[in-house]
Amino acid sequence: MALTKVSYSMIEGATVNVLDFGAIGDNVADDTAAIQAAIDSITAGVIYFPVGTYKITSTINIDATTKASLNFLGDGLGSEIIYSGITPDIPMFYYFGPSSGNYVFVEYLQFRNAFRTSDTAQNGIIAWRFGKKDAAALDGGGGVSNVTFYKNQIVHCDIGLEIYAESDQFTIEENFFFVWNEYAVLCLTNPLSVSGTGSASVRVHKNLMQGGQTGSWAIKFRGANVTAQSNVIQNATNGAGIWLEASCTGFNISNNYTESPGNANFILCDGASSGSIENNQMGAYPGANIIDIRGTCRNINIGQNFYPTSGGQPSALVLINAGATGINIIGDQYQTTPGAPITGTTNFNVDGSGNVSSLTSLKAPLIASESSLVNIAGSSSYTLFTAVANACYLVNISQAGENYAATAIVTVIGGSGAVNINSIYSTNANLSITATGLAVKANNGIGNTRTIFYGFTRIA
């Protein structure tokens, strides 16, 4: 029997059963060493947890530098891994790099923290931590990548999933997070976009998150190209929704449903840029700013959203703090009981009927537009159009040579002839929108002639 087990575990890509390595799964015996041995026995393959309750008392470590691809697989809620140790503030599982060429799947398992008071976890336990072994060494060497966390359940952990230290390419989908004291999903210190790591991507989709405690957040993002879509967030005790930190660029928050009994934000943009918030249903309660756009944010489109106000009128549906730039309301913000405001200054608002409010708060239909192609010599500019007094324009230019593009709001300030250009989107400084007097121009900063596509629309 022992000889058969050794041969079996040495087959790359094989399935290893934790019971074959001494795990009992009765919630009495300590299965930590057996689970660790099963993982250590293969470089690629499936680590299988049959139905049972597997007690662990310390962290299970997975060194990604020694692995190819792993699949942690259970039989659903019947396959439970429970932390019953006495050491606080540790992960149950720690998958660490640097490594970017392998894949990890975690599927159909339940992770539970046994230590709790009432419904509040209090010992700092993290279900899974992903990242570098030395999290402080943010040197571009890379964390871990290509992780899929699918159809699992995490119960009574202070943090569900912790992603940090230069990690990227995560899919977190169709899981159930029940009661967290800090975060259900947390992206930590500079985790996702450090020199040498390339683009980052964390996708949090179709999860049920229920029971955030006071002061907690369901999701905290820090990095580029992050999405939260089609999640249900039901916070039991004044927990908040989604926090987008300063390094978040290219984000999309859409089709989520949330409800909270307290004055919590659903979305806090804390320096984030170049993203969209749309088609969410966000329960409103007294004192809450449902979408809070902080002063360093820029270039954010807020699409149509719905705000049930059965819990009372919030302070604001959207609060745009002073200093935020390029914030556009594109679509109606519906509320069941009208009255809560959109507070702050937007670039423009477009309601569901296509009516436009510009920076000067004037409503007008689309009244002038043009699009064409033009060749612009290297290191020179071309006048696209001459603006008129008191007008506001949406201008876009692009070129295929280097795939550059730029979009801006161009506003003529009264009859003074002064033109203000507020950039919404720009991929490279070598293609830009400028103005000389009332002449609005496209600048080609490349040394060679390029064909530029341009289009502009007068919106006020």
C-alpha positions as CSV (number, residue, x, y, z in Angstrom):
1,M,0.0,0.0,0.0
2,A,2.8,2.5,0.9
3,L,4.7,1.7,-2.3
4,T,1.5,2.2,-4.4
5,K,0.9,5.6,-2.8
6,V,4.5,6.8,-3.4
7,S,4.4,5.9,-7.1
8,Y,1.0,7.5,-7.5
9,S,2.0,10.8,-6.0
10,M,5.1,11.1,-8.2
11,I,3.0,11.1,-11.4
12,E,2.9,14.7,-12.7
13,G,-0.7,15.8,-13.2
14,A,-2.1,13.0,-11.0
15,T,-4.8,13.3,-8.4
16,V,-3.7,13.0,-4.8
17,N,-6.2,12.3,-2.1
18,V,-5.4,13.9,1.3
19,L,-6.7,10.8,3.0
20,D,-3.8,8.8,1.5
21,F,-1.4,11.1,3.3
22,G,-2.9,10.6,6.7
23,A,-5.7,13.1,6.9
24,I,-8.8,12.0,8.9
25,G,-11.4,14.6,8.2
26,D,-13.3,14.2,11.5
27,N,-12.7,17.7,13.0
28,V,-10.9,16.0,15.8
29,A,-7.5,14.9,14.5
30,D,-5.1,17.6,13.4
31,D,-4.8,17.2,9.6
32,T,-2.3,20.1,9.0
33,A,0.7,17.9,8.3
34,A,-1.2,15.4,6.1
35,I,-2.5,18.2,3.9
36,Q,0.9,19.8,3.6
37,A,2.4,16.4,2.7
38,A,-0.2,15.9,-0.1
39,I,0.6,19.3,-1.6
40,D,4.3,18.8,-1.3
41,S,4.1,15.4,-3.1
42,I,3.3,16.8,-6.6
43,T,4.4,19.6,-8.9
44,A,1.2,19.5,-10.9
45,G,-2.2,17.9,-10.5
46,V,-5.2,17.7,-8.3
47,I,-5.3,17.8,-4.5
48,Y,-8.6,16.2,-3.6
49,F,-10.5,16.7,-0.4
50,P,-13.3,14.1,0.0
51,V,-16.3,14.9,2.1
52,G,-15.1,15.6,5.7
53,T,-14.1,18.3,8.1
54,Y,-10.3,18.8,8.0
55,K,-8.9,20.5,11.1
56,I,-5.8,22.6,10.6
57,T,-3.9,24.5,13.3
58,S,-1.3,26.4,11.3
59,T,-0.7,27.8,7.8
60,I,-0.6,25.5,4.8
61,N,2.2,26.8,2.5
62,I,2.4,26.4,-1.2
63,D,5.6,27.5,-2.9
64,A,4.6,28.5,-6.5
65,T,8.2,28.4,-7.6
66,T,8.2,24.6,-7.2
67,K,4.8,24.0,-8.8
68,A,3.4,24.0,-12.4
69,S,-0.4,23.9,-12.1
70,L,-2.5,22.8,-9.1
71,N,-6.2,22.2,-8.6
72,F,-7.6,22.2,-5.0
73,L,-10.8,20.3,-5.4
74,G,-13.6,19.3,-2.9
75,D,-17.1,17.9,-3.0
76,G,-18.9,21.1,-2.2
77,L,-19.9,22.2,1.3
78,G,-19.3,18.7,2.6
79,S,-15.5,19.2,2.1
80,E,-14.7,21.7,4.9
81,I,-11.3,22.9,6.0
82,I,-11.5,24.5,9.5
83,Y,-8.9,26.6,11.3
84,S,-8.8,25.6,15.0
85,G,-5.4,26.9,16.0
86,I,-4.4,29.5,18.6
87,T,-2.1,31.7,16.4
88,P,-3.9,34.9,15.3
89,D,-3.4,36.9,12.2
90,I,-2.3,34.2,9.8
91,P,-3.6,32.7,6.6
92,M,-5.1,29.3,6.4
93,F,-3.4,28.8,3.0
94,Y,-0.5,30.8,1.6
95,Y,0.3,30.6,-2.1
96,F,3.5,32.5,-2.7
97,G,5.9,33.3,-5.6
98,P,7.4,34.8,-7.5
99,S,5.9,32.8,-10.3
100,S,3.8,33.8,-13.3
101,G,3.8,30.7,-15.6
102,N,1.7,28.4,-13.6
103,Y,-2.0,28.1,-12.8
104,V,-4.0,27.4,-9.6
105,F,-7.7,26.5,-9.3
106,V,-9.5,26.3,-5.9
107,E,-13.0,24.8,-6.4
108,Y,-15.9,23.4,-4.4
109,L,-14.4,23.8,-0.9
110,Q,-15.4,25.4,2.4
111,F,-13.0,27.4,4.5
112,R,-14.1,28.2,8.1
113,N,-12.5,30.0,11.0
114,A,-13.6,28.2,14.2
115,F,-12.7,31.1,16.5
116,R,-15.5,33.7,16.7
117,T,-17.7,35.6,19.1
118,S,-21.3,35.6,18.1
119,D,-21.2,36.4,14.3
120,T,-17.9,38.4,14.5
121,A,-14.5,36.8,13.6
122,Q,-11.9,38.3,15.9
123,N,-8.5,36.6,15.5
124,G,-7.4,38.0,12.2
125,I,-7.6,34.8,10.2
126,I,-7.3,35.0,6.4
127,A,-8.7,32.1,4.4
128,W,-6.2,32.5,1.5
129,R,-3.2,34.8,1.0
130,F,-1.7,35.1,-2.5
131,G,1.5,37.0,-3.2
132,K,5.2,37.1,-2.6
133,K,6.8,35.2,0.3
134,D,8.6,38.5,1.1
135,A,5.7,40.9,0.7
136,A,7.8,43.9,1.6
137,A,10.2,43.5,-1.4
138,L,8.2,45.2,-4.1
139,D,11.0,45.0,-6.7
140,G,9.2,44.0,-9.9
141,G,10.1,40.4,-9.4
142,G,6.5,39.3,-9.4
143,G,4.0,37.7,-7.1
144,V,1.7,35.0,-8.3
145,S,-0.6,34.9,-11.3
146,N,-3.4,32.9,-13.0
147,V,-5.5,32.1,-10.0
148,T,-9.2,31.0,-10.2
149,F,-11.2,30.8,-7.0
150,Y,-14.6,29.3,-8.0
151,K,-17.7,28.1,-6.1
152,N,-16.2,28.0,-2.7
153,Q,-17.5,29.2,0.7
154,I,-15.5,31.3,3.3
155,V,-17.1,31.6,6.7
156,H,-16.1,33.8,9.7
157,C,-12.7,34.8,8.4
158,D,-11.6,38.4,9.1
159,I,-10.3,38.5,5.5
160,G,-11.5,36.1,2.9
161,L,-9.0,36.5,0.1
162,E,-5.8,38.6,0.4
163,I,-4.0,39.4,-2.9
164,Y,-0.8,41.4,-2.7
165,A,2.8,41.9,-3.6
166,E,2.8,42.2,-7.4
167,S,0.2,39.5,-8.2
168,D,-2.2,39.6,-11.1
169,Q,-4.7,37.7,-13.3
170,F,-7.3,36.5,-10.7
171,T,-10.8,35.3,-11.3
172,I,-13.0,35.2,-8.2
173,E,-16.4,33.9,-9.2
174,E,-19.6,32.4,-7.7
175,N,-18.3,32.1,-4.2
176,F,-20.1,32.7,-0.9
177,F,-18.4,35.0,1.7
178,F,-20.2,34.9,5.0
179,V,-19.2,37.3,7.8
180,W,-15.9,39.2,7.6
181,N,-14.5,41.7,10.0
182,E,-12.2,43.5,7.6
183,Y,-12.6,42.5,3.9
184,A,-14.1,39.7,1.9
185,V,-11.6,40.4,-1.0
186,L,-8.6,42.6,-0.3
187,C,-5.9,43.8,-2.7
188,L,-3.0,45.0,-0.6
189,T,0.1,47.2,-0.8
190,N,0.9,48.0,-4.4
191,P,0.0,44.5,-5.5
192,L,-0.9,44.7,-9.1
193,S,1.2,47.1,-11.2
194,V,4.9,47.2,-10.4
195,S,7.6,47.6,-13.1
196,G,8.3,44.3,-14.7
197,T,4.9,42.7,-14.0
198,G,2.9,43.9,-16.9
199,S,-0.9,44.6,-16.8
200,A,-2.9,43.5,-13.8
201,S,-6.3,42.0,-13.7
202,V,-8.6,41.0,-10.8
203,R,-12.1,40.0,-11.7
204,V,-14.7,39.6,-8.9
205,H,-17.9,38.3,-10.5
206,K,-21.2,36.8,-9.4
207,N,-20.3,36.3,-5.7
208,L,-22.6,36.5,-2.7
209,M,-21.0,38.5,0.1
210,Q,-23.1,38.6,3.3
211,G,-22.4,39.9,6.7
212,G,-19.7,42.6,6.7
213,Q,-19.1,44.0,10.2
214,T,-18.9,47.6,11.2
215,G,-16.1,49.4,9.4
216,S,-15.5,46.6,7.0
217,W,-15.5,46.5,3.2
218,A,-16.7,43.8,0.8
219,I,-14.0,44.5,-1.8
220,K,-10.9,46.7,-1.7
221,F,-9.1,47.1,-5.0
222,R,-5.7,48.5,-5.6
223,G,-4.4,48.0,-9.2
224,A,-5.1,48.3,-12.9
225,N,-7.9,46.6,-14.9
226,V,-10.1,45.5,-12.0
227,T,-13.8,44.6,-12.3
228,A,-16.6,43.9,-9.9
229,Q,-19.6,42.7,-11.7
230,S,-22.9,41.0,-10.8
231,N,-22.1,40.6,-7.1
232,V,-24.7,40.6,-4.3
233,I,-23.4,42.4,-1.2
234,Q,-25.6,42.2,1.9
235,N,-23.8,43.7,4.8
236,A,-25.2,42.8,8.2
237,T,-23.8,45.6,10.4
238,N,-22.9,48.8,8.7
239,G,-20.4,47.2,6.3
240,A,-19.5,49.1,3.1
241,G,-19.2,47.9,-0.5
242,I,-16.3,48.6,-2.9
243,W,-13.3,50.7,-2.2
244,L,-11.2,51.8,-5.2
245,E,-7.8,53.1,-4.1
246,A,-5.5,55.5,-5.9
247,S,-3.7,53.0,-8.2
248,C,-7.0,51.7,-9.6
249,T,-7.2,52.5,-13.3
250,G,-9.3,51.0,-16.1
251,F,-11.9,49.7,-13.6
252,N,-15.5,48.7,-14.2
253,I,-18.1,48.4,-11.4
254,S,-21.4,47.1,-12.9
255,N,-24.6,45.1,-12.3
256,N,-24.0,44.7,-8.6
257,Y,-26.7,44.6,-6.0
258,T,-26.1,45.9,-2.4
259,E,-28.0,46.6,0.7
260,S,-26.8,47.9,4.1
261,P,-28.7,49.0,7.2
262,G,-26.2,51.8,8.0
263,N,-24.7,55.0,6.6
264,A,-22.1,53.2,4.5
265,N,-20.8,54.0,1.0
266,F,-21.4,51.4,-1.7
267,I,-18.6,52.7,-3.9
268,L,-15.7,54.9,-2.6
269,C,-13.4,56.2,-5.3
270,D,-10.3,57.2,-3.3
271,G,-8.0,58.6,-6.1
272,A,-9.1,56.1,-8.8
273,S,-9.2,57.0,-12.4
274,S,-10.3,56.0,-15.9
275,G,-13.2,53.8,-15.0
276,S,-17.0,53.3,-15.1
277,I,-19.8,52.7,-12.6
278,E,-23.0,51.6,-14.2
279,N,-26.2,49.5,-13.9
280,N,-25.9,48.9,-10.2
281,Q,-28.8,48.6,-7.7
282,M,-27.6,50.3,-4.5
283,G,-29.8,50.4,-1.4
284,A,-29.9,53.9,0.1
285,Y,-30.0,54.7,3.8
286,P,-30.0,58.0,5.8
287,G,-26.6,59.6,6.1
288,A,-25.0,57.6,3.3
289,N,-23.1,58.9,0.2
290,I,-23.9,56.0,-2.1
291,I,-21.1,56.9,-4.6
292,D,-18.3,59.0,-3.1
293,I,-15.8,60.4,-5.5
294,R,-12.8,61.8,-3.7
295,G,-10.9,64.9,-4.7
296,T,-8.0,63.2,-6.5
297,C,-10.2,61.1,-8.8
298,R,-10.3,61.8,-12.5
299,N,-11.9,60.6,-15.8
300,I,-14.8,58.5,-14.4
301,N,-18.1,57.8,-16.2
302,I,-21.1,57.1,-14.0
303,G,-23.8,55.3,-16.0
304,Q,-27.4,54.6,-15.2
305,N,-27.9,53.3,-11.7
306,F,-30.9,52.5,-9.4
307,Y,-31.2,53.5,-5.8
308,P,-34.0,51.9,-3.7
309,T,-34.7,54.4,-0.9
310,S,-36.9,52.2,1.3
311,G,-34.4,52.6,4.1
312,G,-34.6,56.4,4.0
313,Q,-33.0,59.3,2.0
314,P,-29.2,59.2,1.7
315,S,-27.1,62.4,2.0
316,A,-26.2,62.1,-1.7
317,L,-26.6,59.6,-4.5
318,V,-23.3,60.8,-5.9
319,L,-20.9,63.0,-4.0
320,I,-18.2,64.6,-6.2
321,N,-15.7,66.2,-3.9
322,A,-13.8,69.4,-4.9
323,G,-10.7,68.6,-7.0
324,A,-12.2,65.6,-8.8
325,T,-11.9,66.1,-12.6
326,G,-13.5,64.5,-15.6
327,I,-16.5,63.1,-13.7
328,N,-19.4,62.4,-16.1
329,I,-22.9,61.4,-15.4
330,I,-24.1,59.4,-18.4
331,G,-27.6,58.1,-17.8
332,D,-30.4,58.7,-15.2
333,Q,-29.8,58.0,-11.6
334,Y,-33.2,56.5,-10.6
335,Q,-34.4,56.5,-7.0
336,T,-37.7,55.1,-5.7
337,T,-38.4,58.3,-3.7
338,P,-36.9,61.4,-5.4
339,G,-35.0,63.9,-3.3
340,A,-31.4,62.8,-2.8
341,P,-29.0,65.0,-4.8
342,I,-26.0,64.6,-7.0
343,T,-23.6,66.9,-5.3
344,G,-20.5,68.5,-6.9
345,T,-19.3,69.5,-10.3
346,T,-19.5,67.2,-13.3
347,N,-18.0,67.6,-16.8
348,F,-21.4,66.9,-18.3
349,N,-24.7,65.0,-17.5
350,V,-26.6,63.0,-20.2
351,D,-30.0,61.9,-19.1
352,G,-32.0,59.0,-20.4
353,S,-33.6,61.2,-23.1
354,G,-30.3,62.3,-24.5
355,N,-30.5,65.8,-22.9
356,V,-27.1,67.1,-22.0
357,S,-26.0,69.4,-19.1
358,S,-22.6,70.8,-19.5
359,L,-20.2,72.4,-17.0
360,T,-22.3,75.5,-17.3
361,S,-25.4,73.6,-16.4
362,L,-27.1,74.4,-19.7
363,K,-29.4,71.7,-21.2
364,A,-29.3,71.3,-25.0
365,P,-29.7,68.7,-27.6
366,L,-26.7,67.7,-29.7
367,I,-26.4,70.7,-32.0
368,A,-23.3,70.4,-34.1
369,S,-20.9,67.5,-35.0
370,E,-18.3,66.6,-37.5
371,S,-15.9,63.7,-38.1
372,S,-13.2,63.2,-40.7
373,L,-9.6,62.0,-41.5
374,V,-6.6,64.3,-41.8
375,N,-2.9,63.8,-42.4
376,I,-0.8,65.8,-39.9
377,A,2.9,66.2,-40.5
378,G,5.3,65.2,-37.8
379,S,5.7,67.4,-34.8
380,S,3.0,69.8,-35.9
381,S,-0.7,70.5,-35.3
382,Y,-3.9,70.8,-37.3
383,T,-6.9,73.0,-36.5
384,L,-10.0,70.8,-36.2
385,F,-12.5,73.6,-35.7
386,T,-13.0,77.1,-34.4
387,A,-15.0,77.2,-31.2
388,V,-17.6,79.8,-30.5
389,A,-18.4,81.8,-27.3
390,N,-20.2,80.1,-24.5
391,A,-20.0,76.7,-26.2
392,C,-18.9,73.3,-24.9
393,Y,-17.6,70.4,-27.1
394,L,-16.8,66.8,-26.8
395,V,-13.7,66.1,-28.9
396,N,-12.0,62.8,-29.8
397,I,-8.9,62.1,-31.9
398,S,-7.1,58.8,-32.7
399,Q,-4.5,57.3,-35.0
400,A,-3.7,53.7,-35.9
401,G,0.1,53.9,-36.3
402,E,0.8,53.6,-32.6
403,N,-2.8,53.1,-31.5
404,Y,-2.9,56.5,-29.7
405,A,-6.2,58.2,-28.7
406,A,-7.3,61.2,-26.7
407,T,-10.7,62.6,-25.6
408,A,-11.4,65.9,-24.0
409,I,-14.2,68.4,-23.0
410,V,-13.5,71.8,-24.6
411,T,-15.3,74.7,-23.0
412,V,-15.3,78.3,-24.1
413,I,-15.5,80.4,-20.9
414,G,-18.2,83.0,-21.6
415,G,-17.4,85.5,-24.3
416,S,-13.8,86.0,-23.2
417,G,-12.3,83.7,-25.9
418,A,-10.5,81.7,-23.2
419,V,-10.7,78.0,-23.9
420,N,-10.5,75.3,-21.2
421,I,-9.5,71.8,-22.2
422,N,-10.4,69.0,-19.7
423,S,-8.8,65.7,-20.7
424,I,-11.1,62.7,-20.2
425,Y,-8.8,60.1,-21.7
426,S,-5.3,60.0,-23.2
427,T,-3.0,57.1,-24.1
428,N,0.1,59.0,-25.0
429,A,1.3,62.6,-24.8
430,N,2.4,62.5,-28.5
431,L,-1.3,62.8,-29.5
432,S,-3.1,65.6,-27.8
433,I,-5.9,68.2,-28.0
434,T,-4.9,71.8,-27.5
435,A,-6.2,75.3,-28.4
436,T,-4.7,78.5,-29.7
437,G,-7.3,81.2,-29.1
438,L,-10.5,79.7,-30.2
439,A,-8.8,77.3,-32.6
440,V,-9.1,73.7,-31.3
441,K,-6.2,71.6,-32.6
442,A,-4.9,68.0,-32.8
443,N,-1.2,67.8,-32.1
444,N,1.0,65.1,-33.6
445,G,4.1,64.8,-31.5
446,I,5.6,62.0,-33.5
447,G,8.4,62.8,-35.9
448,N,6.5,61.4,-38.9
449,T,3.3,62.2,-40.7
450,R,0.3,60.3,-39.3
451,T,-3.3,60.0,-40.4
452,I,-5.6,61.2,-37.6
453,F,-9.3,60.4,-37.2
454,Y,-11.1,63.2,-35.4
455,G,-14.6,63.8,-34.3
456,F,-16.3,66.5,-32.2
457,T,-19.8,67.3,-31.0
458,R,-21.0,70.5,-29.6
459,I,-23.0,69.7,-26.5
460,A,-23.9,73.1,-25.2
